[in-house]
Amino acid sequence: MISCNEVLAELSDYLDNDLTPEFRKALEAHLSHCRTCQVIYDSMHKSLRLVTESSTFELPEGITQGIMTKIRARLRPNLDPEKP
């Protein structure tokens, strides 16, 4: 089973349906057993839905990708098992 850090690092791609079928299945299996990751997923999903369905403002093109790149950069180094 994949770790919480792996789920958090790939959650954006999961929401964008941009994962391999095998990794998507592993991520969903993790979500079915991990309450913490379920809460994070639900919060992220609801937040994205509110922003995308809202007509009150628009985010500049590329802003979401920039934010997610920064989040991944902070999470992914923690996934390297050779790092202390």
Biopython code that builds the backbone (N, CA, C, O; Angstrom):
import numpy as np
from Bio.PDB.StructureBuilder import StructureBuilder

atoms = [
    (1, "MET", "N", (0.851, -1.187, 0.000)),
    (1, "MET", "CA", (0.000, 0.000, 0.000)),
    (1, "MET", "C", (0.892, 1.245, 0.000)),
    (1, "MET", "O", (1.979, 1.243, 0.578)),
    (2, "ILE", "N", (0.424, 2.288, -0.646)),
    (2, "ILE", "CA", (1.200, 3.515, -0.708)),
    (2, "ILE", "C", (1.054, 4.318, 0.581)),
    (2, "ILE", "O", (0.108, 4.130, 1.346)),
    (3, "SER", "N", (2.014, 5.222, 0.805)),
    (3, "SER", "CA", (2.036, 6.005, 2.041)),
    (3, "SER", "C", (1.196, 7.276, 1.922)),
    (3, "SER", "O", (0.785, 7.676, 0.833)),
    (4, "CYS", "N", (0.959, 7.889, 3.066)),
    (4, "CYS", "CA", (0.234, 9.165, 3.094)),
    (4, "CYS", "C", (0.984, 10.226, 2.296)),
    (4, "CYS", "O", (0.363, 11.003, 1.570)),
    (5, "ASN", "N", (2.305, 10.270, 2.418)),
    (5, "ASN", "CA", (3.089, 11.250, 1.662)),
    (5, "ASN", "C", (2.924, 11.063, 0.155)),
    (5, "ASN", "O", (2.842, 12.039, -0.590)),
    (6, "GLU", "N", (2.876, 9.816, -0.288)),
    (6, "GLU", "CA", (2.678, 9.550, -1.712)),
    (6, "GLU", "C", (1.294, 10.013, -2.155)),
    (6, "GLU", "O", (1.144, 10.575, -3.240)),
    (7, "VAL", "N", (0.294, 9.780, -1.328)),
    (7, "VAL", "CA", (-1.067, 10.227, -1.647)),
    (7, "VAL", "C", (-1.086, 11.745, -1.773)),
    (7, "VAL", "O", (-1.607, 12.282, -2.751)),
    (8, "LEU", "N", (-0.526, 12.432, -0.795)),
    (8, "LEU", "CA", (-0.542, 13.894, -0.810)),
    (8, "LEU", "C", (0.233, 14.459, -1.997)),
    (8, "LEU", "O", (-0.165, 15.470, -2.576)),
    (9, "ALA", "N", (1.326, 13.815, -2.357)),
    (9, "ALA", "CA", (2.129, 14.287, -3.482)),
    (9, "ALA", "C", (1.405, 14.127, -4.813)),
    (9, "ALA", "O", (1.656, 14.885, -5.750)),
    (10, "GLU", "N", (0.509, 13.149, -4.903)),
    (10, "GLU", "CA", (-0.160, 12.847, -6.170)),
    (10, "GLU", "C", (-1.643, 13.191, -6.182)),
    (10, "GLU", "O", (-2.339, 12.884, -7.150)),
    (11, "LEU", "N", (-2.132, 13.819, -5.128)),
    (11, "LEU", "CA", (-3.561, 14.091, -5.019)),
    (11, "LEU", "C", (-4.071, 14.991, -6.139)),
    (11, "LEU", "O", (-5.176, 14.787, -6.641)),
    (12, "SER", "N", (-3.292, 15.963, -6.527)),
    (12, "SER", "CA", (-3.708, 16.848, -7.615)),
    (12, "SER", "C", (-3.877, 16.066, -8.916)),
    (12, "SER", "O", (-4.860, 16.250, -9.635)),
    (13, "ASP", "N", (-2.914, 15.195, -9.212)),
    (13, "ASP", "CA", (-3.022, 14.379, -10.426)),
    (13, "ASP", "C", (-4.213, 13.427, -10.329)),
    (13, "ASP", "O", (-4.855, 13.133, -11.337)),
    (14, "TYR", "N", (-4.508, 12.950, -9.136)),
    (14, "TYR", "CA", (-5.680, 12.090, -8.944)),
    (14, "TYR", "C", (-6.951, 12.859, -9.272)),
    (14, "TYR", "O", (-7.827, 12.355, -9.975)),
    (15, "LEU", "N", (-7.047, 14.078, -8.761)),
    (15, "LEU", "CA", (-8.237, 14.895, -9.026)),
    (15, "LEU", "C", (-8.347, 15.255, -10.508)),
    (15, "LEU", "O", (-9.449, 15.427, -11.029)),
    (16, "ASP", "N", (-7.208, 15.367, -11.178)),
    (16, "ASP", "CA", (-7.195, 15.670, -12.612)),
    (16, "ASP", "C", (-7.327, 14.415, -13.469)),
    (16, "ASP", "O", (-7.301, 14.493, -14.697)),
    (17, "ASN", "N", (-7.469, 13.259, -12.821)),
    (17, "ASN", "CA", (-7.553, 11.972, -13.522)),
    (17, "ASN", "C", (-6.333, 11.751, -14.410)),
    (17, "ASN", "O", (-6.444, 11.324, -15.559)),
    (18, "ASP", "N", (-5.161, 12.055, -13.841)),
    (18, "ASP", "CA", (-3.915, 11.985, -14.596)),
    (18, "ASP", "C", (-2.927, 11.015, -13.928)),
    (18, "ASP", "O", (-1.750, 11.334, -13.761)),
    (19, "LEU", "N", (-3.417, 9.842, -13.555)),
    (19, "LEU", "CA", (-2.586, 8.800, -12.959)),
    (19, "LEU", "C", (-2.733, 7.522, -13.759)),
    (19, "LEU", "O", (-3.728, 7.320, -14.455)),
    (20, "THR", "N", (-1.742, 6.668, -13.654)),
    (20, "THR", "CA", (-1.880, 5.357, -14.288)),
    (20, "THR", "C", (-2.998, 4.601, -13.571)),
    (20, "THR", "O", (-3.242, 4.841, -12.389)),
    (21, "PRO", "N", (-3.668, 3.704, -14.260)),
    (21, "PRO", "CA", (-4.739, 2.938, -13.608)),
    (21, "PRO", "C", (-4.258, 2.186, -12.365)),
    (21, "PRO", "O", (-4.993, 2.076, -11.383)),
    (22, "GLU", "N", (-3.028, 1.669, -12.405)),
    (22, "GLU", "CA", (-2.506, 0.923, -11.265)),
    (22, "GLU", "C", (-2.300, 1.832, -10.052)),
    (22, "GLU", "O", (-2.669, 1.474, -8.934)),
    (23, "PHE", "N", (-1.701, 3.024, -10.280)),
    (23, "PHE", "CA", (-1.460, 3.927, -9.163)),
    (23, "PHE", "C", (-2.775, 4.492, -8.642)),
    (23, "PHE", "O", (-2.938, 4.681, -7.437)),
    (24, "ARG", "N", (-3.709, 4.761, -9.542)),
    (24, "ARG", "CA", (-5.020, 5.254, -9.127)),
    (24, "ARG", "C", (-5.702, 4.238, -8.203)),
    (24, "ARG", "O", (-6.294, 4.610, -7.190)),
    (25, "LYS", "N", (-5.616, 2.969, -8.557)),
    (25, "LYS", "CA", (-6.214, 1.916, -7.742)),
    (25, "LYS", "C", (-5.542, 1.857, -6.362)),
    (25, "LYS", "O", (-6.220, 1.706, -5.346)),
    (26, "ALA", "N", (-4.210, 1.976, -6.333)),
    (26, "ALA", "CA", (-3.479, 1.960, -5.066)),
    (26, "ALA", "C", (-3.847, 3.174, -4.217)),
    (26, "ALA", "O", (-4.013, 3.055, -3.003)),
    (27, "LEU", "N", (-3.974, 4.332, -4.846)),
    (27, "LEU", "CA", (-4.347, 5.545, -4.117)),
    (27, "LEU", "C", (-5.756, 5.414, -3.554)),
    (27, "LEU", "O", (-5.999, 5.787, -2.406)),
    (28, "GLU", "N", (-6.672, 4.899, -4.333)),
    (28, "GLU", "CA", (-8.044, 4.711, -3.856)),
    (28, "GLU", "C", (-8.107, 3.699, -2.722)),
    (28, "GLU", "O", (-8.904, 3.857, -1.796)),
    (29, "ALA", "N", (-7.275, 2.659, -2.782)),
    (29, "ALA", "CA", (-7.227, 1.684, -1.690)),
    (29, "ALA", "C", (-6.739, 2.369, -0.413)),
    (29, "ALA", "O", (-7.265, 2.120, 0.672)),
    (30, "HIS", "N", (-5.741, 3.224, -0.546)),
    (30, "HIS", "CA", (-5.241, 3.964, 0.617)),
    (30, "HIS", "C", (-6.338, 4.861, 1.174)),
    (30, "HIS", "O", (-6.565, 4.895, 2.383)),
    (31, "LEU", "N", (-7.018, 5.590, 0.289)),
    (31, "LEU", "CA", (-8.083, 6.489, 0.741)),
    (31, "LEU", "C", (-9.203, 5.723, 1.452)),
    (31, "LEU", "O", (-9.836, 6.257, 2.363)),
    (32, "SER", "N", (-9.446, 4.502, 1.050)),
    (32, "SER", "CA", (-10.526, 3.730, 1.669)),
    (32, "SER", "C", (-10.192, 3.305, 3.102)),
    (32, "SER", "O", (-11.085, 2.935, 3.863)),
    (33, "HIS", "N", (-8.910, 3.358, 3.469)),
    (33, "HIS", "CA", (-8.500, 2.930, 4.806)),
    (33, "HIS", "C", (-7.931, 4.041, 5.682)),
    (33, "HIS", "O", (-7.818, 3.867, 6.895)),
    (34, "CYS", "N", (-7.573, 5.172, 5.093)),
    (34, "CYS", "CA", (-6.891, 6.232, 5.850)),
    (34, "CYS", "C", (-7.817, 7.446, 6.012)),
    (34, "CYS", "O", (-8.060, 8.192, 5.064)),
    (35, "ARG", "N", (-8.313, 7.617, 7.208)),
    (35, "ARG", "CA", (-9.252, 8.719, 7.479)),
    (35, "ARG", "C", (-8.598, 10.084, 7.263)),
    (35, "ARG", "O", (-9.245, 11.000, 6.755)),
    (36, "THR", "N", (-7.342, 10.231, 7.637)),
    (36, "THR", "CA", (-6.644, 11.514, 7.469)),
    (36, "THR", "C", (-6.586, 11.912, 6.001)),
    (36, "THR", "O", (-6.912, 13.046, 5.653)),
    (37, "CYS", "N", (-6.178, 10.998, 5.147)),
    (37, "CYS", "CA", (-6.097, 11.297, 3.716)),
    (37, "CYS", "C", (-7.485, 11.505, 3.111)),
    (37, "CYS", "O", (-7.645, 12.300, 2.185)),
    (38, "GLN", "N", (-8.493, 10.793, 3.633)),
    (38, "GLN", "CA", (-9.868, 11.002, 3.170)),
    (38, "GLN", "C", (-10.304, 12.440, 3.432)),
    (38, "GLN", "O", (-10.908, 13.080, 2.572)),
    (39, "VAL", "N", (-9.997, 12.939, 4.617)),
    (39, "VAL", "CA", (-10.387, 14.298, 4.986)),
    (39, "VAL", "C", (-9.667, 15.315, 4.101)),
    (39, "VAL", "O", (-10.273, 16.285, 3.646)),
    (40, "ILE", "N", (-8.383, 15.094, 3.859)),
    (40, "ILE", "CA", (-7.626, 16.004, 2.994)),
    (40, "ILE", "C", (-8.186, 15.980, 1.582)),
    (40, "ILE", "O", (-8.377, 17.029, 0.967)),
    (41, "TYR", "N", (-8.451, 14.776, 1.065)),
    (41, "TYR", "CA", (-9.032, 14.657, -0.273)),
    (41, "TYR", "C", (-10.381, 15.369, -0.343)),
    (41, "TYR", "O", (-10.624, 16.152, -1.261)),
    (42, "ASP", "N", (-11.256, 15.098, 0.622)),
    (42, "ASP", "CA", (-12.582, 15.719, 0.605)),
    (42, "ASP", "C", (-12.487, 17.236, 0.654)),
    (42, "ASP", "O", (-13.201, 17.928, -0.071)),
    (43, "SER", "N", (-11.619, 17.749, 1.498)),
    (43, "SER", "CA", (-11.449, 19.205, 1.610)),
    (43, "SER", "C", (-10.931, 19.798, 0.307)),
    (43, "SER", "O", (-11.421, 20.827, -0.158)),
    (44, "MET", "N", (-9.939, 19.139, -0.273)),
    (44, "MET", "CA", (-9.368, 19.635, -1.534)),
    (44, "MET", "C", (-10.407, 19.571, -2.656)),
    (44, "MET", "O", (-10.550, 20.515, -3.432)),
    (45, "HIS", "N", (-11.121, 18.460, -2.732)),
    (45, "HIS", "CA", (-12.127, 18.285, -3.773)),
    (45, "HIS", "C", (-13.226, 19.340, -3.649)),
    (45, "HIS", "O", (-13.627, 19.940, -4.646)),
    (46, "LYS", "N", (-13.708, 19.565, -2.433)),
    (46, "LYS", "CA", (-14.761, 20.559, -2.210)),
    (46, "LYS", "C", (-14.259, 21.971, -2.502)),
    (46, "LYS", "O", (-14.983, 22.780, -3.082)),
    (47, "SER", "N", (-13.031, 22.266, -2.105)),
    (47, "SER", "CA", (-12.464, 23.590, -2.368)),
    (47, "SER", "C", (-12.336, 23.849, -3.866)),
    (47, "SER", "O", (-12.684, 24.923, -4.356)),
    (48, "LEU", "N", (-11.835, 22.853, -4.578)),
    (48, "LEU", "CA", (-11.704, 23.004, -6.032)),
    (48, "LEU", "C", (-13.067, 23.172, -6.697)),
    (48, "LEU", "O", (-13.221, 23.972, -7.620)),
    (49, "ARG", "N", (-14.044, 22.419, -6.225)),
    (49, "ARG", "CA", (-15.386, 22.533, -6.780)),
    (49, "ARG", "C", (-15.959, 23.925, -6.542)),
    (49, "ARG", "O", (-16.557, 24.517, -7.440)),
    (50, "LEU", "N", (-15.775, 24.446, -5.331)),
    (50, "LEU", "CA", (-16.263, 25.794, -5.025)),
    (50, "LEU", "C", (-15.608, 26.844, -5.914)),
    (50, "LEU", "O", (-16.276, 27.746, -6.420)),
    (51, "VAL", "N", (-14.308, 26.722, -6.100)),
    (51, "VAL", "CA", (-13.588, 27.704, -6.913)),
    (51, "VAL", "C", (-13.990, 27.592, -8.379)),
    (51, "VAL", "O", (-14.228, 28.605, -9.036)),
    (52, "THR", "N", (-14.068, 26.371, -8.893)),
    (52, "THR", "CA", (-14.365, 26.207, -10.316)),
    (52, "THR", "C", (-15.821, 26.501, -10.653)),
    (52, "THR", "O", (-16.127, 26.917, -11.770)),
    (53, "GLU", "N", (-16.722, 26.288, -9.692)),
    (53, "GLU", "CA", (-18.133, 26.553, -9.946)),
    (53, "GLU", "C", (-18.538, 27.976, -9.588)),
    (53, "GLU", "O", (-19.656, 28.402, -9.878)),
    (54, "SER", "N", (-17.644, 28.693, -8.968)),
    (54, "SER", "CA", (-17.941, 30.064, -8.554)),
    (54, "SER", "C", (-17.725, 31.022, -9.715)),
    (54, "SER", "O", (-16.755, 30.908, -10.465)),
    (55, "SER", "N", (-18.631, 31.949, -9.846)),
    (55, "SER", "CA", (-18.457, 32.962, -10.893)),
    (55, "SER", "C", (-18.004, 34.290, -10.286)),
    (55, "SER", "O", (-18.022, 35.323, -10.954)),
    (56, "THR", "N", (-17.598, 34.255, -9.013)),
    (56, "THR", "CA", (-17.215, 35.505, -8.354)),
    (56, "THR", "C", (-15.806, 35.949, -8.703)),
    (56, "THR", "O", (-15.501, 37.139, -8.628)),
    (57, "PHE", "N", (-14.934, 35.009, -9.088)),
    (57, "PHE", "CA", (-13.579, 35.390, -9.480)),
    (57, "PHE", "C", (-12.965, 34.297, -10.328)),
    (57, "PHE", "O", (-13.412, 33.150, -10.333)),
    (58, "GLU", "N", (-11.914, 34.694, -11.055)),
    (58, "GLU", "CA", (-11.173, 33.735, -11.865)),
    (58, "GLU", "C", (-9.721, 33.771, -11.450)),
    (58, "GLU", "O", (-9.159, 34.842, -11.218)),
    (59, "LEU", "N", (-9.111, 32.600, -11.355)),
    (59, "LEU", "CA", (-7.687, 32.529, -11.089)),
    (59, "LEU", "C", (-6.938, 32.711, -12.403)),
    (59, "LEU", "O", (-7.361, 32.191, -13.435)),
    (60, "PRO", "N", (-5.830, 33.445, -12.371)),
    (60, "PRO", "CA", (-5.041, 33.585, -13.599)),
    (60, "PRO", "C", (-4.579, 32.224, -14.097)),
    (60, "PRO", "O", (-4.322, 31.315, -13.307)),
    (61, "GLU", "N", (-4.478, 32.094, -15.409)),
    (61, "GLU", "CA", (-4.068, 30.832, -16.007)),
    (61, "GLU", "C", (-2.698, 30.422, -15.464)),
    (61, "GLU", "O", (-1.785, 31.243, -15.390)),
    (62, "GLY", "N", (-2.563, 29.177, -15.095)),
    (62, "GLY", "CA", (-1.293, 28.651, -14.617)),
    (62, "GLY", "C", (-1.055, 28.785, -13.121)),
    (62, "GLY", "O", (-0.109, 28.193, -12.601)),
    (63, "ILE", "N", (-1.874, 29.535, -12.422)),
    (63, "ILE", "CA", (-1.645, 29.752, -10.993)),
    (63, "ILE", "C", (-1.800, 28.460, -10.206)),
    (63, "ILE", "O", (-1.013, 28.192, -9.298)),
    (64, "THR", "N", (-2.798, 27.661, -10.539)),
    (64, "THR", "CA", (-3.011, 26.407, -9.826)),
    (64, "THR", "C", (-1.820, 25.474, -10.018)),
    (64, "THR", "O", (-1.354, 24.855, -9.062)),
    (65, "GLN", "N", (-1.331, 25.371, -11.243)),
    (65, "GLN", "CA", (-0.191, 24.495, -11.514)),
    (65, "GLN", "C", (1.035, 24.954, -10.739)),
    (65, "GLN", "O", (1.786, 24.122, -10.229)),
    (66, "GLY", "N", (1.249, 26.258, -10.641)),
    (66, "GLY", "CA", (2.389, 26.774, -9.883)),
    (66, "GLY", "C", (2.300, 26.423, -8.412)),
    (66, "GLY", "O", (3.297, 26.050, -7.793)),
    (67, "ILE", "N", (1.123, 26.542, -7.860)),
    (67, "ILE", "CA", (0.917, 26.199, -6.447)),
    (67, "ILE", "C", (1.164, 24.712, -6.233)),
    (67, "ILE", "O", (1.850, 24.328, -5.286)),
    (68, "MET", "N", (0.612, 23.876, -7.099)),
    (68, "MET", "CA", (0.774, 22.435, -6.943)),
    (68, "MET", "C", (2.233, 22.023, -7.143)),
    (68, "MET", "O", (2.702, 21.093, -6.486)),
    (69, "THR", "N", (2.949, 22.690, -8.026)),
    (69, "THR", "CA", (4.376, 22.397, -8.223)),
    (69, "THR", "C", (5.148, 22.655, -6.940)),
    (69, "THR", "O", (6.011, 21.863, -6.560)),
    (70, "LYS", "N", (4.843, 23.760, -6.272)),
    (70, "LYS", "CA", (5.520, 24.078, -5.009)),
    (70, "LYS", "C", (5.178, 23.061, -3.926)),
    (70, "LYS", "O", (6.050, 22.658, -3.156)),
    (71, "ILE", "N", (3.921, 22.647, -3.861)),
    (71, "ILE", "CA", (3.524, 21.647, -2.867)),
    (71, "ILE", "C", (4.242, 20.333, -3.133)),
    (71, "ILE", "O", (4.772, 19.721, -2.205)),
    (72, "ARG", "N", (4.267, 19.890, -4.387)),
    (72, "ARG", "CA", (4.937, 18.634, -4.730)),
    (72, "ARG", "C", (6.429, 18.692, -4.417)),
    (72, "ARG", "O", (7.004, 17.716, -3.935)),
    (73, "ALA", "N", (7.058, 19.840, -4.691)),
    (73, "ALA", "CA", (8.487, 19.984, -4.434)),
    (73, "ALA", "C", (8.786, 19.810, -2.951)),
    (73, "ALA", "O", (9.841, 19.290, -2.588)),
    (74, "ARG", "N", (7.881, 20.232, -2.109)),
    (74, "ARG", "CA", (8.084, 20.081, -0.661)),
    (74, "ARG", "C", (7.773, 18.670, -0.190)),
    (74, "ARG", "O", (8.400, 18.183, 0.751)),
    (75, "LEU", "N", (6.819, 18.006, -0.826)),
    (75, "LEU", "CA", (6.438, 16.663, -0.408)),
    (75, "LEU", "C", (7.342, 15.585, -0.974)),
    (75, "LEU", "O", (7.729, 14.663, -0.256)),
    (76, "ARG", "N", (7.680, 15.685, -2.231)),
    (76, "ARG", "CA", (8.424, 14.610, -2.890)),
    (76, "ARG", "C", (9.802, 14.360, -2.297)),
    (76, "ARG", "O", (10.206, 13.199, -2.238)),
    (77, "PRO", "N", (10.553, 15.363, -1.853)),
    (77, "PRO", "CA", (11.848, 15.023, -1.226)),
    (77, "PRO", "C", (11.669, 14.114, -0.022)),
    (77, "PRO", "O", (12.563, 13.328, 0.290)),
    (78, "ASN", "N", (10.556, 14.202, 0.649)),
    (78, "ASN", "CA", (10.291, 13.351, 1.810)),
    (78, "ASN", "C", (10.005, 11.909, 1.405)),
    (78, "ASN", "O", (10.008, 11.012, 2.249)),
    (79, "LEU", "N", (9.762, 11.689, 0.139)),
    (79, "LEU", "CA", (9.460, 10.343, -0.339)),
    (79, "LEU", "C", (10.723, 9.534, -0.648)),
    (79, "LEU", "O", (10.649, 8.317, -0.818)),
    (80, "ASP", "N", (11.879, 10.199, -0.722)),
    (80, "ASP", "CA", (13.127, 9.528, -1.056)),
    (80, "ASP", "C", (13.606, 8.724, 0.154)),
    (80, "ASP", "O", (13.989, 9.316, 1.163)),
    (81, "PRO", "N", (13.593, 7.390, 0.079)),
    (81, "PRO", "CA", (13.946, 6.574, 1.245)),
    (81, "PRO", "C", (15.419, 6.688, 1.625)),
    (81, "PRO", "O", (15.790, 6.315, 2.738)),
    (82, "GLU", "N", (16.271, 7.194, 0.729)),
    (82, "GLU", "CA", (17.689, 7.315, 1.042)),
    (82, "GLU", "C", (18.014, 8.567, 1.821)),
    (82, "GLU", "O", (19.118, 8.687, 2.353)),
    (83, "LYS", "N", (17.081, 9.510, 1.906)),
    (83, "LYS", "CA", (17.311, 10.740, 2.665)),
    (83, "LYS", "C", (17.027, 10.484, 4.126)),
    (83, "LYS", "O", (16.121, 9.724, 4.468)),
    (84, "PRO", "N", (17.809, 11.125, 4.999)),
    (84, "PRO", "CA", (17.575, 10.916, 6.440)),
    (84, "PRO", "C", (16.280, 11.527, 6.913)),
    (84, "PRO", "O", (15.948, 11.433, 8.095)),
]
sb = StructureBuilder()
sb.init_structure("model")
sb.init_model(0)
sb.init_chain("A")
sb.init_seg("    ")
for serial, (resi, resn, name, xyz) in enumerate(atoms, 1):
    if name == "N":
        sb.init_residue(resn, " ", resi, " ")
    sb.init_atom(name, np.array(xyz, "f"), 0.0, 1.0, " ", f" {name:<3s}", serial, name[0])
structure = sb.get_structure()
